[in-house]
Amino acid sequence: MTHRRAVALMVLVTLLWSMAGVVTRHLDAARSFEVTFWRSAFNALALVVGLTWLRGPALFGSLWRAGRAVWISGVCWAVMYTAFMLALTLTSVANVLVTMAIAPLLTALFSRFFLGHRLPHRTWLAIVVAGAGIAWMFGTQAGEGAWLGSLVASAVPLAGAVNLTVLQKVGKDAATASDMLPAVLIGGVLSALATLPLAWPLQASTHDIGLLALLGAVQLAIPCLLMVRLTRELPAPEISLLALLEVIFGVAWAWLGADEAPTASVLLGGVLVLVALVANEMLALRRPV
């Protein structure tokens, strides 16, 4: 796979991820932990179907024999699934996405200290510029009452940085990397099991269940599997940096589809993020390192 194709697929991943905020704003009755339960349950169901199609019945045996790295990654996926949806019920889409945007810095630091990766100067500069844009956005969006949601959302980039570091470490070998796909399923199952008692009694309408099934399969299962595959093609910090596009896409979806209009400062911060990402990728095409 070429670098350009890998980047294009990662952009597709972020576009699919970014659907969550606007879809949840159209739910009728499902709230808080119930939203997380249904999305994680449908995610797990879609992954069982997809991975069984890819691997056959051997999938279930491989889960029992899965190594420590698979389970660590699975727990990270479960934290991300759960914290993200819970945070969306506590604060605005913009607050959640902006808080999550500390992920590139955390991932870069983890890659440097735990994997010994030396990042090119362009990537560090892109992280700083994008971080400035995120900080500008956050400074005006995080009003009173938003801090609890932002605190919950902060678990997502932390778990994501750990997950990407683990995936990158085992992803050097193609066979080992493919064995990490069941971790996405483990994460969905763990998240659904953890939130079911807190979601009871279930109150979601048929309309809600349809939307949450869409999130579980299209917004979560497909892009998460793609991201695991892309860890064999792109460095973890670059994946995390490209994932910042979810902030831009998510705010735009919420604006267009749920009337959560961003302020001028959010738009300016978004421009800084886009400039940093585009500059980094253009330099990467000219001088791949």
C-alpha positions in Angstrom: 0.0 0.0 0.0 1.4 3.4 -0.9 1.7 6.2 1.7 -0.9 8.3 -0.2 -3.4 5.5 -0.2 -2.9 4.8 3.4 -3.5 8.5 4.2 -6.6 8.5 2.1 -8.0 5.5 4.0 -7.2 7.2 7.3 -9.1 10.2 6.2 -12.1 7.9 5.4 -11.7 6.4 8.9 -12.0 9.8 10.5 -15.0 10.7 8.4 -16.8 7.6 9.5 -15.8 8.2 13.2 -17.1 11.7 13.1 -20.7 10.6 12.5 -21.3 9.8 16.2 -22.1 13.2 17.5 -24.7 14.2 15.0 -26.4 10.8 15.1 -26.7 10.8 18.9 -28.4 14.2 18.7 -31.3 12.6 16.9 -32.1 9.9 19.5 -35.5 9.8 21.0 -35.2 8.1 24.4 -31.8 6.4 24.7 -29.5 8.3 27.1 -26.1 8.0 28.7 -25.0 4.4 29.4 -27.8 3.0 27.2 -26.4 4.8 24.2 -23.0 3.3 24.9 -24.4 -0.2 25.5 -26.4 -0.4 22.2 -23.6 1.0 20.1 -21.0 -1.3 21.6 -23.4 -4.3 21.3 -24.1 -3.7 17.6 -20.4 -3.0 17.1 -19.6 -6.5 18.6 -22.3 -8.1 16.5 -21.0 -6.5 13.3 -17.5 -7.6 14.1 -18.5 -11.2 14.8 -20.1 -11.3 11.4 -17.2 -9.6 9.6 -14.4 -11.4 11.3 -16.1 -14.8 11.0 -16.5 -14.1 7.3 -12.7 -13.2 7.1 -11.4 -16.0 9.3 -14.1 -18.6 9.7 -14.9 -20.5 13.0 -11.2 -20.3 13.9 -11.9 -16.7 15.1 -13.4 -17.9 18.4 -10.6 -20.2 19.2 -8.1 -17.4 18.5 -9.8 -15.2 21.1 -9.1 -17.8 23.8 -5.5 -18.1 22.7 -5.0 -14.3 22.3 -1.8 -12.9 23.8 -1.4 -10.1 26.3 -1.1 -7.4 23.6 -4.5 -8.3 22.1 -6.2 -8.0 25.5 -4.5 -4.7 26.3 -5.6 -3.4 23.0 -9.1 -4.7 23.6 -9.3 -3.0 27.0 -8.2 0.3 25.3 -10.9 -0.1 22.7 -13.5 -0.7 25.4 -12.4 2.5 27.3 -12.6 4.5 24.1 -16.0 3.2 23.1 -17.4 3.8 26.5 -15.9 7.2 27.4 -16.6 8.8 24.0 -20.3 8.1 24.0 -20.7 8.9 27.7 -19.0 12.2 27.2 -21.3 13.1 24.3 -24.2 12.8 26.7 -22.6 15.2 29.1 -21.4 18.1 26.9 -21.4 19.4 23.3 -19.9 17.5 20.4 -17.3 20.3 20.0 -16.1 19.9 23.6 -15.7 16.2 23.3 -13.8 16.3 20.0 -11.6 19.1 21.0 -10.6 17.4 24.2 -9.8 14.2 22.3 -7.4 16.2 20.1 -4.6 16.0 22.6 -4.1 12.4 21.2 -1.3 13.3 18.8 0.9 14.7 21.5 0.3 11.8 23.8 0.9 9.3 21.0 4.1 11.1 19.9 5.4 11.0 23.4 4.5 7.3 23.9 6.1 6.4 20.6 9.3 8.3 21.5 9.7 6.9 25.0 8.3 3.4 24.6 9.2 2.5 21.0 12.2 4.8 20.5 10.8 6.4 17.4 12.4 9.6 16.3 9.8 11.9 14.8 10.7 14.2 11.9 10.7 17.9 12.8 7.7 18.5 10.5 5.5 16.2 12.6 6.5 17.9 15.9 5.7 21.3 14.3 2.4 20.0 13.0 1.5 18.7 16.4 2.4 22.1 18.0 0.4 24.1 15.4 -2.6 21.7 15.5 -2.4 21.8 19.3 -2.6 25.6 19.2 -5.7 25.5 17.1 -7.3 23.0 19.4 -6.4 25.1 22.5 -8.0 28.1 20.8 -11.1 26.2 20.1 -11.3 24.7 23.6 -10.7 28.1 25.3 -14.1 29.4 24.0 -16.1 26.1 23.9 -15.5 24.7 27.4 -18.0 26.8 29.3 -19.5 26.1 32.7 -20.8 22.6 33.1 -18.6 21.3 30.3 -15.7 20.1 32.4 -17.2 16.8 33.5 -17.8 15.8 29.9 -14.3 17.0 28.9 -12.8 15.0 31.8 -14.6 11.8 30.7 -13.6 12.5 27.1 -9.9 12.8 28.1 -9.9 9.0 28.7 -10.3 8.5 24.9 -7.0 10.1 23.8 -5.1 8.4 26.7 -6.4 5.0 25.9 -5.9 5.7 22.2 -2.3 6.6 22.6 -1.7 3.4 24.6 -3.6 1.4 21.9 -1.7 2.9 19.0 1.6 2.2 20.7 0.7 -1.4 21.3 -0.5 -1.8 17.7 2.6 -0.2 16.4 4.9 -2.4 18.5 3.3 -5.7 17.2 2.5 -4.4 13.8 6.0 -4.7 12.4 5.3 -8.3 11.4 2.3 -8.7 9.1 1.1 -12.0 10.7 1.2 -10.5 14.2 -0.6 -7.4 13.0 -3.5 -9.4 11.6 -3.9 -11.1 15.0 -4.7 -7.7 16.5 -8.1 -7.5 14.7 -9.9 -9.5 17.4 -9.0 -6.8 19.9 -11.6 -4.6 18.3 -14.2 -7.3 19.0 -13.0 -7.7 22.6 -13.4 -4.0 23.1 -16.9 -4.0 21.9 -17.9 -7.0 24.1 -16.3 -5.5 27.2 -17.9 -2.1 26.7 -21.3 -3.7 26.2 -21.0 -5.9 29.3 -19.8 -3.1 31.5 -22.5 -0.7 30.5 -25.5 -3.0 30.4 -26.2 -3.0 34.2 -25.9 0.8 34.2 -28.2 1.1 31.2 -31.0 -1.0 32.6 -33.9 -0.7 32.2 -33.5 -0.2 28.5 -35.7 2.6 27.1 -34.5 3.0 23.5 -37.2 3.3 20.8 -37.1 1.3 17.5 -35.9 4.5 15.9 -33.0 4.8 18.4 -32.0 1.2 18.0 -31.8 1.7 14.2 -29.5 4.7 14.6 -27.3 3.0 17.2 -27.0 -0.1 15.0 -25.8 2.3 12.2 -23.2 3.7 14.6 -22.1 0.2 15.8 -21.5 -1.2 12.3 -20.6 1.8 10.1 -19.3 4.4 12.5 -17.3 2.0 14.7 -16.6 -1.6 13.4 -15.5 -0.7 9.9 -13.2 2.2 10.6 -11.7 0.6 13.7 -10.7 -2.5 11.7 -9.3 -0.2 9.0 -7.2 1.6 11.5 -5.7 -1.6 12.9 -4.6 -2.4 9.3 -3.2 1.0 8.8 -0.9 0.7 11.8 1.2 -1.5 9.5 1.6 1.4 7.0 1.7 4.7 8.9 3.6 5.7 12.1 1.4 5.9 15.2 1.9 9.7 15.6 0.9 10.3 12.0 -2.2 8.2 12.4 -3.1 10.2 15.6 -2.4 13.5 13.8 -4.6 12.6 10.9 -7.3 11.5 13.4 -7.6 15.2 14.3 -9.7 15.5 11.2 -12.5 13.9 13.2 -12.7 17.2 15.2 -13.3 19.2 12.0 -15.7 16.6 10.5 -17.5 16.1 13.7 -18.1 19.8 14.4 -19.2 20.3 10.8 -21.7 17.3 11.0 -23.1 18.7 14.3 -23.5 22.1 12.7 -25.2 20.9 9.6 -27.2 18.1 11.1 -28.0 19.1 14.6 -27.8 23.0 14.6 -24.8 23.0 17.0 -23.3 26.0 15.3 -19.6 26.5 16.0 -18.3 29.9 17.0 -15.8 32.0 15.0 -13.0 30.8 17.3 -13.8 27.2 16.6 -13.7 27.8 12.9 -10.3 29.6 13.2 -8.9 26.8 15.3 -10.2 24.3 12.7 -8.3 26.2 10.0 -5.1 25.9 12.0 -5.6 22.2 12.4 -6.2 21.7 8.7 -3.2 23.8 7.8 -1.0 21.7 10.1 -2.3 18.4 8.7 -2.0 19.4 5.0 1.5 20.9 5.4 2.7 17.7 7.2 1.3 15.4 4.5 2.7 17.5 1.7 6.1 17.5 3.2 5.8 13.8 3.8 5.2 13.3 0.0 8.3 15.3 -0.8 10.5 13.9 1.9 9.1 10.6 3.3 10.7 9.8 6.6 
